[in-house]
């Protein structure tokens, strides 16, 4: 019988990964816009929409990761020791 070992967990910077992917989509979108006439003539106009969608989803992903990290930071930070009085 073969014994399987588990690999150690791999940590990655999620924000950097999504930012690089988004940047790639934005560069591809810019290239598609430069060659828009040729893409239209060849029937590949959908490439522009695909690049715009990839860039948009990447930006949305960055926003989601930012909110997730802010929530984690709030949960992990120690509670405030100062009492605030209610506003009347």
C-alpha positions as a Markdown table, in Angstrom:
| # | Residue | x | y | z |
|---|---|---|---|---|
| 1 | Unk | 0.0 | 0.0 | 0.0 |
| 2 | Unk | 1.3 | 3.4 | -0.9 |
| 3 | Unk | 1.3 | 6.1 | 1.8 |
| 4 | Unk | 0.3 | 9.6 | 0.5 |
| 5 | Unk | 1.9 | 12.6 | 2.1 |
| 6 | Unk | 0.2 | 16.0 | 2.0 |
| 7 | Unk | 2.2 | 18.9 | 0.7 |
| 8 | Unk | 2.6 | 22.0 | 2.9 |
| 9 | Unk | 0.1 | 24.8 | 2.3 |
| 10 | Unk | 1.1 | 27.3 | -0.3 |
| 11 | Unk | 0.5 | 31.0 | 0.6 |
| 12 | Unk | 0.0 | 33.5 | -2.1 |
| 13 | Unk | -0.7 | 37.2 | -2.1 |
| 14 | Unk | -4.3 | 37.1 | -3.5 |
| 15 | Unk | -4.3 | 40.8 | -4.3 |
| 16 | Unk | -1.1 | 40.7 | -6.3 |
| 17 | Unk | -2.3 | 37.7 | -8.3 |
| 18 | Unk | -5.6 | 39.4 | -9.2 |
| 19 | Unk | -3.9 | 42.7 | -9.9 |
| 20 | Unk | -1.5 | 41.1 | -12.4 |
| 21 | Unk | -4.3 | 39.2 | -14.1 |
| 22 | Unk | -6.3 | 42.4 | -14.3 |
| 23 | Unk | -3.3 | 44.3 | -15.8 |
| 24 | Unk | -2.9 | 41.6 | -18.4 |
| 25 | Unk | -6.6 | 41.9 | -19.4 |
| 26 | Unk | -6.2 | 45.7 | -19.6 |
| 27 | Unk | -3.1 | 45.4 | -21.9 |
| 28 | Unk | -5.0 | 43.0 | -24.1 |
| 29 | Unk | -7.9 | 45.3 | -24.2 |
| 30 | Unk | -5.7 | 48.2 | -25.3 |
| 31 | Unk | -4.2 | 46.0 | -28.0 |
| 32 | Unk | -7.6 | 45.0 | -29.2 |
| 33 | Unk | -8.7 | 48.6 | -29.4 |
| 34 | Unk | -5.6 | 49.4 | -31.5 |
| 35 | Unk | -6.5 | 46.7 | -34.0 |
| 36 | Unk | -10.2 | 47.3 | -33.8 |
| 37 | Unk | -10.7 | 47.7 | -37.5 |
| 38 | Unk | -8.9 | 44.5 | -38.3 |
| 39 | Unk | -10.7 | 42.5 | -35.6 |
| 40 | Unk | -14.0 | 43.8 | -37.0 |
| 41 | Unk | -13.1 | 42.8 | -40.6 |
| 42 | Unk | -12.0 | 39.3 | -39.4 |
| 43 | Unk | -15.1 | 38.7 | -37.3 |
| 44 | Unk | -13.2 | 38.7 | -34.0 |
| 45 | Unk | -14.9 | 41.8 | -32.5 |
| 46 | Unk | -16.0 | 39.6 | -29.5 |
| 47 | Unk | -12.3 | 39.7 | -28.4 |
| 48 | Unk | -12.8 | 43.3 | -27.2 |
| 49 | Unk | -15.8 | 42.3 | -25.1 |
| 50 | Unk | -13.9 | 39.3 | -23.6 |
| 51 | Unk | -11.0 | 41.6 | -22.6 |
| 52 | Unk | -13.3 | 44.2 | -21.2 |
| 53 | Unk | -15.1 | 41.6 | -19.2 |
| 54 | Unk | -11.9 | 40.1 | -17.9 |
| 55 | Unk | -10.6 | 43.6 | -16.8 |
| 56 | Unk | -14.0 | 44.4 | -15.2 |
| 57 | Unk | -14.1 | 41.1 | -13.3 |
| 58 | Unk | -10.5 | 41.7 | -12.2 |
| 59 | Unk | -11.4 | 45.1 | -10.8 |
| 60 | Unk | -14.4 | 43.7 | -9.0 |
| 61 | Unk | -12.2 | 41.0 | -7.6 |
| 62 | Unk | -9.8 | 43.6 | -6.2 |
| 63 | Unk | -12.7 | 45.3 | -4.6 |
| 64 | Unk | -13.9 | 42.1 | -3.0 |
| 65 | Unk | -10.4 | 41.2 | -1.7 |
| 66 | Unk | -10.1 | 44.7 | -0.3 |
| 67 | Unk | -13.3 | 44.3 | 1.7 |
| 68 | Unk | -12.4 | 40.8 | 2.8 |
| 69 | Unk | -9.0 | 42.1 | 4.1 |
| 70 | Unk | -10.7 | 45.0 | 5.9 |
| 71 | Unk | -13.1 | 42.6 | 7.6 |
| 72 | Unk | -10.3 | 40.3 | 8.7 |
| 73 | Unk | -8.4 | 43.3 | 10.1 |
| 74 | Unk | -11.4 | 44.4 | 12.1 |
| 75 | Unk | -12.0 | 40.9 | 13.5 |
| 76 | Unk | -8.3 | 40.5 | 14.4 |
| 77 | Unk | -7.7 | 43.9 | 16.0 |
| 78 | Unk | -8.1 | 44.1 | 19.7 |
| 79 | Unk | -11.3 | 45.7 | 21.0 |
| 80 | Unk | -11.1 | 49.4 | 21.9 |
| 81 | Unk | -10.7 | 50.0 | 25.6 |
| 82 | Unk | -12.3 | 53.5 | 25.5 |
| 83 | Unk | -16.1 | 53.6 | 26.1 |
| 84 | Unk | -18.0 | 55.9 | 23.8 |
| 85 | Unk | -21.2 | 57.5 | 25.0 |
| 86 | Unk | -24.3 | 57.3 | 22.9 |
| 87 | Unk | -25.1 | 60.3 | 20.8 |
| 88 | Unk | -28.3 | 62.0 | 22.0 |
